[in-house]
Amino acid sequence: MEFMDIYAFDCVIDILLITAISALQSVLQEDFKASEIEVGVVRKEDPVFKVLSTEEIDEHLTAISERD
């Protein structure tokens, strides 16, 4: 797999996670802290369920707040 294939896939995952967290915030009408939610990911090339760390979740929450 080439660098751009990996880079593009990671960007898609980030967009999907941001979209999912944003949708949850919108439906619940609440802003989350990284310690208040759990996010899990299963990747095609590594089909093991992984729970994101608080730091990883915080990165996505920061991206959401910067976007809005």
mmCIF file as gemmi writes it, N, C-alpha and C atoms, coordinates in Angstrom:
data_model
loop_
_atom_site.group_PDB
_atom_site.id
_atom_site.type_symbol
_atom_site.label_atom_id
_atom_site.label_alt_id
_atom_site.label_comp_id
_atom_site.label_asym_id
_atom_site.label_entity_id
_atom_site.label_seq_id
_atom_site.pdbx_PDB_ins_code
_atom_site.Cartn_x
_atom_site.Cartn_y
_atom_site.Cartn_z
_atom_site.occupancy
_atom_site.B_iso_or_equiv
_atom_site.pdbx_formal_charge
_atom_site.auth_seq_id
_atom_site.auth_asym_id
_atom_site.pdbx_PDB_model_num
ATOM 1 N N . MET Axp A 1 ? 0.85 -1.174 0 1 0 ? 1 A 1
ATOM 2 C CA . MET Axp A 1 ? 0 0 0 1 0 ? 1 A 1
ATOM 3 C C . MET Axp A 1 ? 0.897 1.24 0 1 0 ? 1 A 1
ATOM 4 N N . GLU Axp A 2 ? 0.574 2.208 -0.835 1 0 ? 2 A 1
ATOM 5 C CA . GLU Axp A 2 ? 1.362 3.423 -0.937 1 0 ? 2 A 1
ATOM 6 C C . GLU Axp A 2 ? 0.981 4.428 0.138 1 0 ? 2 A 1
ATOM 7 N N . PHE Axp A 3 ? 1.862 5.399 0.348 1 0 ? 3 A 1
ATOM 8 C CA . PHE Axp A 3 ? 1.631 6.414 1.375 1 0 ? 3 A 1
ATOM 9 C C . PHE Axp A 3 ? 0.297 7.126 1.181 1 0 ? 3 A 1
ATOM 10 N N . MET Axp A 4 ? -0.02 7.537 -0.025 1 0 ? 4 A 1
ATOM 11 C CA . MET Axp A 4 ? -1.251 8.298 -0.263 1 0 ? 4 A 1
ATOM 12 C C . MET Axp A 4 ? -2.49 7.455 0.014 1 0 ? 4 A 1
ATOM 13 N N . ASP Axp A 5 ? -2.425 6.155 -0.232 1 0 ? 5 A 1
ATOM 14 C CA . ASP Axp A 5 ? -3.561 5.286 0.079 1 0 ? 5 A 1
ATOM 15 C C . ASP Axp A 5 ? -3.802 5.249 1.584 1 0 ? 5 A 1
ATOM 16 N N . ILE Axp A 6 ? -2.752 5.12 2.347 1 0 ? 6 A 1
ATOM 17 C CA . ILE Axp A 6 ? -2.868 5.097 3.808 1 0 ? 6 A 1
ATOM 18 C C . ILE Axp A 6 ? -3.327 6.458 4.31 1 0 ? 6 A 1
ATOM 19 N N . TYR Axp A 7 ? -2.735 7.523 3.794 1 0 ? 7 A 1
ATOM 20 C CA . TYR Axp A 7 ? -3.08 8.88 4.221 1 0 ? 7 A 1
ATOM 21 C C . TYR Axp A 7 ? -4.547 9.17 3.943 1 0 ? 7 A 1
ATOM 22 N N . ALA Axp A 8 ? -5.006 8.844 2.761 1 0 ? 8 A 1
ATOM 23 C CA . ALA Axp A 8 ? -6.399 9.112 2.402 1 0 ? 8 A 1
ATOM 24 C C . ALA Axp A 8 ? -7.343 8.319 3.294 1 0 ? 8 A 1
ATOM 25 N N . PHE Axp A 9 ? -7.027 7.068 3.588 1 0 ? 9 A 1
ATOM 26 C CA . PHE Axp A 9 ? -7.895 6.252 4.426 1 0 ? 9 A 1
ATOM 27 C C . PHE Axp A 9 ? -7.976 6.817 5.835 1 0 ? 9 A 1
ATOM 28 N N . ASP Axp A 10 ? -6.843 7.236 6.389 1 0 ? 10 A 1
ATOM 29 C CA . ASP Axp A 10 ? -6.852 7.814 7.734 1 0 ? 10 A 1
ATOM 30 C C . ASP Axp A 10 ? -7.667 9.095 7.776 1 0 ? 10 A 1
ATOM 31 N N . CYS Axp A 11 ? -7.621 9.881 6.719 1 0 ? 11 A 1
ATOM 32 C CA . CYS Axp A 11 ? -8.432 11.104 6.66 1 0 ? 11 A 1
ATOM 33 C C . CYS Axp A 11 ? -9.911 10.76 6.64 1 0 ? 11 A 1
ATOM 34 N N . VAL Axp A 12 ? -10.285 9.73 5.912 1 0 ? 12 A 1
ATOM 35 C CA . VAL Axp A 12 ? -11.689 9.317 5.852 1 0 ? 12 A 1
ATOM 36 C C . VAL Axp A 12 ? -12.157 8.867 7.231 1 0 ? 12 A 1
ATOM 37 N N . ILE Axp A 13 ? -11.352 8.103 7.936 1 0 ? 13 A 1
ATOM 38 C CA . ILE Axp A 13 ? -11.704 7.656 9.289 1 0 ? 13 A 1
ATOM 39 C C . ILE Axp A 13 ? -11.906 8.856 10.199 1 0 ? 13 A 1
ATOM 40 N N . ASP Axp A 14 ? -11.003 9.84 10.116 1 0 ? 14 A 1
ATOM 41 C CA . ASP Axp A 14 ? -11.144 11.04 10.945 1 0 ? 14 A 1
ATOM 42 C C . ASP Axp A 14 ? -12.448 11.765 10.645 1 0 ? 14 A 1
ATOM 43 N N . ILE Axp A 15 ? -12.782 11.901 9.379 1 0 ? 15 A 1
ATOM 44 C CA . ILE Axp A 15 ? -14.031 12.567 8.991 1 0 ? 15 A 1
ATOM 45 C C . ILE Axp A 15 ? -15.232 11.784 9.502 1 0 ? 15 A 1
ATOM 46 N N . LEU Axp A 16 ? -15.19 10.47 9.397 1 0 ? 16 A 1
ATOM 47 C CA . LEU Axp A 16 ? -16.292 9.642 9.895 1 0 ? 16 A 1
ATOM 48 C C . LEU Axp A 16 ? -16.46 9.779 11.405 1 0 ? 16 A 1
ATOM 49 N N . LEU Axp A 17 ? -15.366 9.78 12.136 1 0 ? 17 A 1
ATOM 50 C CA . LEU Axp A 17 ? -15.447 9.923 13.591 1 0 ? 17 A 1
ATOM 51 C C . LEU Axp A 17 ? -15.982 11.296 13.982 1 0 ? 17 A 1
ATOM 52 N N . ILE Axp A 18 ? -15.525 12.33 13.31 1 0 ? 18 A 1
ATOM 53 C CA . ILE Axp A 18 ? -16.013 13.683 13.59 1 0 ? 18 A 1
ATOM 54 C C . ILE Axp A 18 ? -17.499 13.783 13.276 1 0 ? 18 A 1
ATOM 55 N N . THR Axp A 19 ? -17.922 13.189 12.164 1 0 ? 19 A 1
ATOM 56 C CA . THR Axp A 19 ? -19.339 13.207 11.792 1 0 ? 19 A 1
ATOM 57 C C . THR Axp A 19 ? -20.184 12.46 12.815 1 0 ? 19 A 1
ATOM 58 N N . ALA Axp A 20 ? -19.715 11.308 13.261 1 0 ? 20 A 1
ATOM 59 C CA . ALA Axp A 20 ? -20.469 10.511 14.237 1 0 ? 20 A 1
ATOM 60 C C . ALA Axp A 20 ? -20.59 11.235 15.577 1 0 ? 20 A 1
ATOM 61 N N . ILE Axp A 21 ? -19.501 11.805 16.049 1 0 ? 21 A 1
ATOM 62 C CA . ILE Axp A 21 ? -19.535 12.525 17.327 1 0 ? 21 A 1
ATOM 63 C C . ILE Axp A 21 ? -20.412 13.764 17.206 1 0 ? 21 A 1
ATOM 64 N N . SER Axp A 22 ? -20.304 14.474 16.089 1 0 ? 22 A 1
ATOM 65 C CA . SER Axp A 22 ? -21.136 15.667 15.869 1 0 ? 22 A 1
ATOM 66 C C . SER Axp A 22 ? -22.612 15.313 15.851 1 0 ? 22 A 1
ATOM 67 N N . ALA Axp A 23 ? -22.952 14.21 15.204 1 0 ? 23 A 1
ATOM 68 C CA . ALA Axp A 23 ? -24.353 13.78 15.15 1 0 ? 23 A 1
ATOM 69 C C . ALA Axp A 23 ? -24.873 13.461 16.543 1 0 ? 23 A 1
ATOM 70 N N . LEU Axp A 24 ? -24.078 12.785 17.331 1 0 ? 24 A 1
ATOM 71 C CA . LEU Axp A 24 ? -24.474 12.45 18.699 1 0 ? 24 A 1
ATOM 72 C C . LEU Axp A 24 ? -24.66 13.717 19.54 1 0 ? 24 A 1
ATOM 73 N N . GLN Axp A 25 ? -23.751 14.668 19.391 1 0 ? 25 A 1
ATOM 74 C CA . GLN Axp A 25 ? -23.88 15.934 20.116 1 0 ? 25 A 1
ATOM 75 C C . GLN Axp A 25 ? -25.141 16.678 19.69 1 0 ? 25 A 1
ATOM 76 N N . SER Axp A 26 ? -25.43 16.649 18.408 1 0 ? 26 A 1
ATOM 77 C CA . SER Axp A 26 ? -26.604 17.349 17.888 1 0 ? 26 A 1
ATOM 78 C C . SER Axp A 26 ? -27.899 16.729 18.4 1 0 ? 26 A 1
ATOM 79 N N . VAL Axp A 27 ? -27.979 15.416 18.369 1 0 ? 27 A 1
ATOM 80 C CA . VAL Axp A 27 ? -29.188 14.723 18.809 1 0 ? 27 A 1
ATOM 81 C C . VAL Axp A 27 ? -29.415 14.909 20.305 1 0 ? 27 A 1
ATOM 82 N N . LEU Axp A 28 ? -28.352 14.812 21.074 1 0 ? 28 A 1
ATOM 83 C CA . LEU Axp A 28 ? -28.475 14.939 22.526 1 0 ? 28 A 1
ATOM 84 C C . LEU Axp A 28 ? -28.431 16.394 22.996 1 0 ? 28 A 1
ATOM 85 N N . GLN Axp A 29 ? -28.134 17.302 22.063 1 0 ? 29 A 1
ATOM 86 C CA . GLN Axp A 29 ? -28.022 18.735 22.355 1 0 ? 29 A 1
ATOM 87 C C . GLN Axp A 29 ? -27.098 18.985 23.542 1 0 ? 29 A 1
ATOM 88 N N . GLU Axp A 30 ? -25.925 18.391 23.446 1 0 ? 30 A 1
ATOM 89 C CA . GLU Axp A 30 ? -24.953 18.486 24.53 1 0 ? 30 A 1
ATOM 90 C C . GLU Axp A 30 ? -23.545 18.433 23.949 1 0 ? 30 A 1
ATOM 91 N N . ASP Axp A 31 ? -22.653 19.241 24.488 1 0 ? 31 A 1
ATOM 92 C CA . ASP Axp A 31 ? -21.242 19.159 24.122 1 0 ? 31 A 1
ATOM 93 C C . ASP Axp A 31 ? -20.566 18.182 25.075 1 0 ? 31 A 1
ATOM 94 N N . PHE Axp A 32 ? -19.71 17.338 24.517 1 0 ? 32 A 1
ATOM 95 C CA . PHE Axp A 32 ? -19.067 16.308 25.316 1 0 ? 32 A 1
ATOM 96 C C . PHE Axp A 32 ? -17.657 16.701 25.715 1 0 ? 32 A 1
ATOM 97 N N . LYS Axp A 33 ? -17.206 16.127 26.802 1 0 ? 33 A 1
ATOM 98 C CA . LYS Axp A 33 ? -15.796 16.12 27.174 1 0 ? 33 A 1
ATOM 99 C C . LYS Axp A 33 ? -15.27 14.749 26.763 1 0 ? 33 A 1
ATOM 100 N N . ALA Axp A 34 ? -13.994 14.669 26.499 1 0 ? 34 A 1
ATOM 101 C CA . ALA Axp A 34 ? -13.4 13.404 26.048 1 0 ? 34 A 1
ATOM 102 C C . ALA Axp A 34 ? -13.598 12.281 27.054 1 0 ? 34 A 1
ATOM 103 N N . SER Axp A 35 ? -13.694 12.617 28.315 1 0 ? 35 A 1
ATOM 104 C CA . SER Axp A 35 ? -13.858 11.594 29.353 1 0 ? 35 A 1
ATOM 105 C C . SER Axp A 35 ? -15.308 11.115 29.489 1 0 ? 35 A 1
ATOM 106 N N . GLU Axp A 36 ? -16.235 11.758 28.789 1 0 ? 36 A 1
ATOM 107 C CA . GLU Axp A 36 ? -17.656 11.424 28.926 1 0 ? 36 A 1
ATOM 108 C C . GLU Axp A 36 ? -18.177 10.447 27.877 1 0 ? 36 A 1
ATOM 109 N N . ILE Axp A 37 ? -17.389 10.186 26.835 1 0 ? 37 A 1
ATOM 110 C CA . ILE Axp A 37 ? -17.848 9.276 25.781 1 0 ? 37 A 1
ATOM 111 C C . ILE Axp A 37 ? -16.773 8.232 25.487 1 0 ? 37 A 1
ATOM 112 N N . GLU Axp A 38 ? -17.208 7.145 24.886 1 0 ? 38 A 1
ATOM 113 C CA . GLU Axp A 38 ? -16.289 6.124 24.391 1 0 ? 38 A 1
ATOM 114 C C . GLU Axp A 38 ? -16.522 5.977 22.901 1 0 ? 38 A 1
ATOM 115 N N . VAL Axp A 39 ? -15.439 5.834 22.162 1 0 ? 39 A 1
ATOM 116 C CA . VAL Axp A 39 ? -15.513 5.682 20.714 1 0 ? 39 A 1
ATOM 117 C C . VAL Axp A 39 ? -14.713 4.444 20.345 1 0 ? 39 A 1
ATOM 118 N N . GLY Axp A 40 ? -15.329 3.564 19.565 1 0 ? 40 A 1
ATOM 119 C CA . GLY Axp A 40 ? -14.653 2.356 19.117 1 0 ? 40 A 1
ATOM 120 C C . GLY Axp A 40 ? -14.518 2.331 17.61 1 0 ? 40 A 1
ATOM 121 N N . VAL Axp A 41 ? -13.445 1.711 17.133 1 0 ? 41 A 1
ATOM 122 C CA . VAL Axp A 41 ? -13.155 1.649 15.703 1 0 ? 41 A 1
ATOM 123 C C . VAL Axp A 41 ? -12.713 0.231 15.348 1 0 ? 41 A 1
ATOM 124 N N . VAL Axp A 42 ? -13.175 -0.248 14.194 1 0 ? 42 A 1
ATOM 125 C CA . VAL Axp A 42 ? -12.678 -1.501 13.617 1 0 ? 42 A 1
ATOM 126 C C . VAL Axp A 42 ? -12.234 -1.169 12.203 1 0 ? 42 A 1
ATOM 127 N N . ARG Axp A 43 ? -10.978 -1.398 11.912 1 0 ? 43 A 1
ATOM 128 C CA . ARG Axp A 43 ? -10.442 -1.104 10.577 1 0 ? 43 A 1
ATOM 129 C C . ARG Axp A 43 ? -10.394 -2.382 9.747 1 0 ? 43 A 1
ATOM 130 N N . LYS Axp A 44 ? -10.562 -2.214 8.46 1 0 ? 44 A 1
ATOM 131 C CA . LYS Axp A 44 ? -10.574 -3.359 7.552 1 0 ? 44 A 1
ATOM 132 C C . LYS Axp A 44 ? -9.246 -4.12 7.606 1 0 ? 44 A 1
ATOM 133 N N . GLU Axp A 45 ? -8.135 -3.389 7.604 1 0 ? 45 A 1
ATOM 134 C CA . GLU Axp A 45 ? -6.835 -4.056 7.578 1 0 ? 45 A 1
ATOM 135 C C . GLU Axp A 45 ? -6.405 -4.595 8.939 1 0 ? 45 A 1
ATOM 136 N N . ASP Axp A 46 ? -7.08 -4.157 10.005 1 0 ? 46 A 1
ATOM 137 C CA . ASP Axp A 46 ? -6.804 -4.665 11.354 1 0 ? 46 A 1
ATOM 138 C C . ASP Axp A 46 ? -8.152 -4.869 12.047 1 0 ? 46 A 1
ATOM 139 N N . PRO Axp A 47 ? -8.832 -5.981 11.75 1 0 ? 47 A 1
ATOM 140 C CA . PRO Axp A 47 ? -10.214 -6.165 12.219 1 0 ? 47 A 1
ATOM 141 C C . PRO Axp A 47 ? -10.338 -6.495 13.708 1 0 ? 47 A 1
ATOM 142 N N . VAL Axp A 48 ? -9.722 -5.655 14.525 1 0 ? 48 A 1
ATOM 143 C CA . VAL Axp A 48 ? -9.801 -5.798 15.971 1 0 ? 48 A 1
ATOM 144 C C . VAL Axp A 48 ? -10.465 -4.54 16.515 1 0 ? 48 A 1
ATOM 145 N N . PHE Axp A 49 ? -11.46 -4.723 17.37 1 0 ? 49 A 1
ATOM 146 C CA . PHE Axp A 49 ? -12.157 -3.591 17.963 1 0 ? 49 A 1
ATOM 147 C C . PHE Axp A 49 ? -11.206 -2.831 18.874 1 0 ? 49 A 1
ATOM 148 N N . LYS Axp A 50 ? -11.077 -1.522 18.631 1 0 ? 50 A 1
ATOM 149 C CA . LYS Axp A 50 ? -10.175 -0.686 19.43 1 0 ? 50 A 1
ATOM 150 C C . LYS Axp A 50 ? -10.965 0.491 19.985 1 0 ? 50 A 1
ATOM 151 N N . VAL Axp A 51 ? -10.874 0.704 21.281 1 0 ? 51 A 1
ATOM 152 C CA . VAL Axp A 51 ? -11.485 1.868 21.915 1 0 ? 51 A 1
ATOM 153 C C . VAL Axp A 51 ? -10.45 2.986 21.898 1 0 ? 51 A 1
ATOM 154 N N . LEU Axp A 52 ? -10.849 4.153 21.386 1 0 ? 52 A 1
ATOM 155 C CA . LEU Axp A 52 ? -9.929 5.28 21.325 1 0 ? 52 A 1
ATOM 156 C C . LEU Axp A 52 ? -9.61 5.79 22.724 1 0 ? 52 A 1
ATOM 157 N N . SER Axp A 53 ? -8.404 6.291 22.876 1 0 ? 53 A 1
ATOM 158 C CA . SER Axp A 53 ? -7.992 6.872 24.157 1 0 ? 53 A 1
ATOM 159 C C . SER Axp A 53 ? -8.675 8.223 24.348 1 0 ? 53 A 1
ATOM 160 N N . THR Axp A 54 ? -8.649 8.708 25.559 1 0 ? 54 A 1
ATOM 161 C CA . THR Axp A 54 ? -9.22 10.021 25.852 1 0 ? 54 A 1
ATOM 162 C C . THR Axp A 54 ? -8.523 11.1 25.027 1 0 ? 54 A 1
ATOM 163 N N . GLU Axp A 55 ? -7.227 10.964 24.833 1 0 ? 55 A 1
ATOM 164 C CA . GLU Axp A 55 ? -6.468 11.933 24.044 1 0 ? 55 A 1
ATOM 165 C C . GLU Axp A 55 ? -6.913 11.921 22.584 1 0 ? 55 A 1
ATOM 166 N N . GLU Axp A 56 ? -7.134 10.728 22.027 1 0 ? 56 A 1
ATOM 167 C CA . GLU Axp A 56 ? -7.589 10.626 20.64 1 0 ? 56 A 1
ATOM 168 C C . GLU Axp A 56 ? -8.982 11.231 20.482 1 0 ? 56 A 1
ATOM 169 N N . ILE Axp A 57 ? -9.859 10.958 21.429 1 0 ? 57 A 1
ATOM 170 C CA . ILE Axp A 57 ? -11.209 11.525 21.383 1 0 ? 57 A 1
ATOM 171 C C . ILE Axp A 57 ? -11.13 13.042 21.498 1 0 ? 57 A 1
ATOM 172 N N . ASP Axp A 58 ? -10.263 13.53 22.369 1 0 ? 58 A 1
ATOM 173 C CA . ASP Axp A 58 ? -10.112 14.973 22.549 1 0 ? 58 A 1
ATOM 174 C C . ASP Axp A 58 ? -9.653 15.649 21.261 1 0 ? 58 A 1
ATOM 175 N N . GLU Axp A 59 ? -8.798 14.995 20.487 1 0 ? 59 A 1
ATOM 176 C CA . GLU Axp A 59 ? -8.367 15.542 19.196 1 0 ? 59 A 1
ATOM 177 C C . GLU Axp A 59 ? -9.564 15.737 18.273 1 0 ? 59 A 1
ATOM 178 N N . HIS Axp A 60 ? -10.468 14.77 18.252 1 0 ? 60 A 1
ATOM 179 C CA . HIS Axp A 60 ? -11.654 14.873 17.399 1 0 ? 60 A 1
ATOM 180 C C . HIS Axp A 60 ? -12.613 15.94 17.916 1 0 ? 60 A 1
ATOM 181 N N . LEU Axp A 61 ? -12.766 16.043 19.221 1 0 ? 61 A 1
ATOM 182 C CA . LEU Axp A 61 ? -13.624 17.08 19.796 1 0 ? 61 A 1
ATOM 183 C C . LEU Axp A 61 ? -13.061 18.472 19.506 1 0 ? 61 A 1
ATOM 184 N N . THR Axp A 62 ? -11.754 18.6 19.544 1 0 ? 62 A 1
ATOM 185 C CA . THR Axp A 62 ? -11.117 19.875 19.21 1 0 ? 62 A 1
ATOM 186 C C . THR Axp A 62 ? -11.366 20.227 17.751 1 0 ? 62 A 1
ATOM 187 N N . ALA Axp A 63 ? -11.26 19.248 16.869 1 0 ? 63 A 1
ATOM 188 C CA . ALA Axp A 63 ? -11.527 19.485 15.448 1 0 ? 63 A 1
ATOM 189 C C . ALA Axp A 63 ? -12.969 19.935 15.232 1 0 ? 63 A 1
ATOM 190 N N . ILE Axp A 64 ? -13.896 19.357 15.989 1 0 ? 64 A 1
ATOM 191 C CA . ILE Axp A 64 ? -15.306 19.741 15.877 1 0 ? 64 A 1
ATOM 192 C C . ILE Axp A 64 ? -15.494 21.18 16.334 1 0 ? 64 A 1
ATOM 193 N N . SER Axp A 65 ? -14.909 21.538 17.462 1 0 ? 65 A 1
ATOM 194 C CA . SER Axp A 65 ? -15.086 22.901 17.982 1 0 ? 65 A 1
ATOM 195 C C . SER Axp A 65 ? -14.416 23.936 17.082 1 0 ? 65 A 1
ATOM 196 N N . GLU Axp A 66 ? -13.301 23.59 16.46 1 0 ? 66 A 1
ATOM 197 C CA . GLU Axp A 66 ? -12.637 24.507 15.531 1 0 ? 66 A 1
ATOM 198 C C . GLU Axp A 66 ? -13.428 24.663 14.243 1 0 ? 66 A 1
ATOM 199 N N . ARG Axp A 67 ? -14.128 23.611 13.848 1 0 ? 67 A 1
ATOM 200 C CA . ARG Axp A 67 ? -14.934 23.637 12.627 1 0 ? 67 A 1
ATOM 201 C C . ARG Axp A 67 ? -16.162 24.523 12.801 1 0 ? 67 A 1
ATOM 202 N N . ASP Axp A 68 ? -16.76 24.483 13.985 1 0 ? 68 A 1
ATOM 203 C CA . ASP Axp A 68 ? -17.978 25.257 14.257 1 0 ? 68 A 1
ATOM 204 C C . ASP Axp A 68 ? -17.645 26.667 14.562 1 0 ? 68 A 1
